[in-house]
């Protein structure tokens, strides 16, 4: 009898592997359908070839509140290409069939509600998706989604900002799943020149309430940002900077340039 490896177990293994190798786990975000539908598959695989431990597949949405201009533009292009949530699930399924990689869908409440939470959970589990990240859904308002995801074994990864009070962390973090996504700054996604000075303090506050791995995202755009987080976080999330690489590359170089960029970040996450 073979036991299917769940997406949740893949996430756990990815962070455990990184920890055993004394390095930061690397989570890479790419918008499905950007710069065009045909490129998505090769770009996702290029990120894995470069050393990504976890993939975040961005679900395009017309009103992405947490995203900066880079991700917004990528999402707008994907919507023009007609990319739907069903397409995102299909892309995830194709990657998981080929690679033992944890794949998360990052999207907003509206597309997930339109699709149906139960259908999302069923289709997601069938596709081997590990879970979802919903930046505009506070943990306190996620009960309906959680009820749908739990029987299917899918995770809902929470985002926490540096402004989150300790009382809220103490209340919510014990129920967190997979890993804790710490936003390195207040504001929207986007590449930054430097990390916020209070990231270490914030991660320390979060650690007091959870034994889960902690990944830091928003504004991580260069190898020096990654190396600066060694000893503080367990992983880093890179999105806008990866999309910028794709945007700036010649069409025939997109996958290779992305692979090289991800490899430079992965190298910075090692000792």
VENUR-V669427 format. One record per backbone hydrogen bond with DSSP energy under -1.0 kcal/mol. NH is the residue of the N-H (numbers start at 1). CO is the residue of the C=O. Records with the same first field share a line. If there is no record, write none. Layout:
NH: CO + CO
This chain:
10: 6
11: 7
12: 8
13: 9
14: 10
15: 11
16: 12
17: 13
18: 14
19: 15
20: 16
21: 17
22: 19
23: 18
24: 269
25: 234
27: 236
28: 54
29: 238
30: 56
32: 58
34: 31
43: 39
44: 40
45: 41
46: 42
47: 43
48: 44
49: 45
50: 46
51: 48
52: 47
53: 26
54: 26
55: 102
56: 28
57: 104
58: 30
59: 106
65: 63
67: 64
72: 68
73: 69
74: 70
75: 71
76: 72
77: 73
78: 74
79: 75
80: 76
81: 77
82: 79
83: 78
88: 84
89: 85
90: 86
91: 87
92: 88
93: 89
94: 90
95: 91
96: 92
97: 93
98: 94
99: 95
101: 99
104: 55
105: 131
106: 57
107: 133
112: 108
113: 109
114: 110
115: 111
116: 112
120: 116
121: 117
122: 118
123: 119
124: 120
125: 121
126: 122
127: 123
129: 124
130: 103
132: 155
133: 105
137: 134
141: 138
142: 139
146: 142
147: 143
148: 144
149: 145
150: 146
153: 150
154: 149
155: 130
157: 132
160: 181
164: 161
169: 165
170: 166
171: 167
172: 168
173: 169
175: 172
176: 173
179: 177
180: 213
181: 158
182: 215
183: 160
184: 217
189: 66
192: 219
199: 196
202: 198
203: 199
204: 200
205: 201
206: 202
207: 203
208: 204
209: 206
215: 180
216: 235
217: 182
225: 222
226: 222
227: 223
228: 224
229: 226
230: 227
232: 229
233: 229
234: 214
235: 214
236: 25
237: 216
238: 27
243: 239
244: 240
245: 241
246: 242
247: 243
248: 244
249: 245
253: 250
257: 253
258: 254
259: 255
260: 256
261: 257
262: 258
263: 259
264: 260
265: 261
266: 262
267: 263
268: 264
269: 265
270: 267
